[in-house]
Amino acid sequence: EVKFQSGTDESWVNVNEGTLLNNDAVVATGSNSSVQLVSDDFKFKLNERSAVAIGSIKKMSLDELLLALAMEDLINAPKKNDNGTSESTAVYGEDNSEEFPDLNSGPFGIKRLNGAMQLVSNGLTESALVFAKETYRKYPDTKTIPSYRIYFANLLYEKSLYEEALVEFKEIANFDLSDKQREKVNSSLESIKKMLMSN
């Protein structure tokens, strides 16, 4: 089953061959489903149990990536109240606003992270990093899943965005990690620190 939501419309609509989708649409797939998305600019296959925003299927330069990551950081920054202290911007409880009840393939945030990984496999790493960061903000539970966080933090490192990768790996180091994950995080932190010292 493949469905989409468009803009602020909360209802899910079936995607059929020839369905026209706007840039603000989000497409999601259920178990054993996939969809080929085609435009003048791209051809993209979204595999099962995944979701992607049509507007995220695009090439970005490194400068555009840095700007988009900075914007996400601004959105995530705690707001200051009048006495100079910060107010929490955390979201508690479950966000069911983007579940589609008739598909039983897990939390929607996980589907988005799966979609971000597929952006990477289609050569759209910069867009994937922004989509993942946006997903962490909109679906806070996804931010604490070590396997996804390590995967995307490693992509920052591969893009030579060492300061951004350092922030990510430092945060991941506080998670409950397996021995293999802990080894990967510690090794990455050491490599990043060496790279930053040599620059």
C-alpha positions in Angstrom: 0.0 0.0 0.0 1.3 3.5 -0.9 -0.3 6.7 0.3 0.4 10.4 0.4 -0.5 13.4 2.5 -0.5 16.9 0.9 0.3 20.1 2.7 -1.7 20.5 5.9 -4.3 17.9 4.9 -4.1 15.1 7.5 -5.9 12.5 5.4 -4.0 9.8 3.6 -4.8 9.3 -0.1 -3.8 6.2 -2.2 -1.1 6.7 -4.7 -1.9 5.2 -8.1 0.1 5.1 -11.3 0.0 8.6 -12.8 -0.9 10.4 -9.5 0.5 13.9 -9.5 2.2 15.0 -6.3 3.2 18.5 -5.2 6.5 19.4 -3.5 4.7 19.6 -0.1 3.4 16.0 -0.3 4.7 13.2 1.9 4.7 9.7 0.4 4.7 6.6 2.6 4.8 2.9 1.9 3.6 0.0 3.9 5.0 -3.6 4.2 5.8 -5.2 0.8 5.1 -2.0 -1.1 7.3 0.4 -3.1 6.7 3.3 -5.5 8.7 4.8 -8.3 8.5 8.6 -8.2 9.4 10.3 -11.4 9.7 14.0 -12.4 11.7 16.0 -15.0 14.4 16.3 -12.4 14.6 12.8 -10.8 13.6 9.2 -10.7 13.4 7.8 -7.2 12.3 4.5 -5.8 10.8 4.5 -2.3 11.0 1.0 -0.8 8.8 -0.6 1.8 8.1 0.9 5.3 9.5 4.3 4.3 8.4 7.8 3.9 9.8 10.8 2.1 8.8 14.4 1.4 8.7 15.1 -2.3 10.5 18.4 -1.7 13.4 16.5 -0.2 14.2 14.6 -3.3 16.7 17.0 -4.7 20.4 17.7 -5.1 21.9 20.2 -2.6 25.4 21.8 -2.5 27.5 21.6 0.6 26.7 25.3 1.2 23.0 24.6 1.0 23.4 21.7 3.4 25.3 23.9 5.9 22.6 26.6 5.7 19.8 24.1 6.1 21.5 22.5 9.1 22.0 25.9 10.7 18.3 26.6 10.2 17.4 23.3 11.9 19.7 24.3 14.8 17.9 27.6 15.1 14.5 26.0 15.1 15.7 23.5 17.8 17.4 26.2 19.9 15.6 26.8 23.3 13.8 30.1 23.4 15.0 32.6 25.9 12.4 34.2 28.2 12.6 37.7 29.6 14.8 36.8 32.6 17.6 35.3 30.3 16.9 31.7 31.0 15.8 29.1 28.5 12.4 27.5 28.2 12.2 23.8 27.2 11.2 23.1 23.6 10.8 19.3 24.2 7.7 17.6 23.1 6.2 14.9 25.4 3.8 12.2 24.6 3.1 10.6 21.3 2.7 12.5 18.1 -0.1 10.7 16.2 -0.7 13.5 13.7 1.1 11.7 10.9 0.2 8.1 11.5 -1.8 6.4 8.8 -3.9 4.0 10.8 -4.5 1.5 8.1 -0.8 0.7 7.6 0.8 -1.2 10.4 4.5 -0.8 9.6 5.7 1.1 12.7 6.1 4.6 13.9 6.0 7.3 11.2 9.4 8.8 12.3 11.1 5.5 11.6 9.6 5.5 8.1 11.0 8.9 7.5 14.5 7.8 8.6 14.2 4.8 6.3 13.3 7.3 3.5 16.3 9.4 4.4 18.6 6.4 4.1 17.1 5.8 0.6 17.9 9.4 -0.3 21.5 8.5 0.5 21.5 5.4 -1.7 20.2 7.5 -4.5 23.1 10.0 -4.2 21.2 12.7 -2.3 23.2 12.6 0.9 22.9 16.3 1.6 19.1 16.2 1.3 19.0 13.0 3.5 20.9 14.7 6.3 18.5 17.6 6.4 15.5 15.3 6.2 16.9 13.2 9.1 17.6 16.2 11.2 14.0 17.5 10.5 12.7 14.0 11.5 14.6 14.1 14.8 12.9 17.5 15.6 9.3 16.4 14.5 9.5 12.9 16.0 11.7 13.3 19.2 11.6 9.5 19.9 13.7 8.9 16.7 16.5 11.1 18.1 17.5 8.4 20.6 17.8 5.4 18.2 21.6 4.8 18.1 21.8 3.0 14.8 20.1 5.8 12.8 22.0 8.5 14.7 25.4 6.8 14.1 24.6 6.3 10.4 23.7 10.0 9.8 26.5 11.3 12.1 29.0 9.2 10.0 27.7 10.9 6.9 28.5 14.3 8.3 32.1 13.0 9.0 32.3 11.7 5.4 31.3 15.1 4.1 34.2 16.6 6.2 31.7 18.4 8.4 33.7 17.6 11.5 32.3 20.1 13.9 28.7 19.0 13.1 29.8 15.3 13.4 31.5 16.0 16.7 28.3 17.5 18.2 26.3 14.5 16.9 28.7 11.8 18.2 29.1 13.6 21.6 25.3 13.4 22.0 25.2 9.8 20.8 27.9 8.9 23.4 25.3 9.5 26.1 22.9 6.9 24.8 22.6 3.3 26.0 24.8 1.7 23.3 25.9 -1.8 22.5 29.6 -2.6 22.8 30.0 -2.4 19.0 28.1 1.0 18.9 30.2 2.4 21.8 33.4 1.3 20.0 32.2 3.0 16.8 31.3 6.2 18.6 34.5 6.4 20.6 36.6 5.7 17.5 34.7 8.4 15.5 35.1 11.0 18.3 38.9 10.3 18.4 39.2 10.6 14.6 37.1 13.8 14.5 39.2 15.4 17.3 42.4 14.6 15.4 41.0 16.1 12.2 39.9 19.3 14.0 43.3 19.6 15.7 45.1 19.3 12.3 43.0 22.0 10.6 
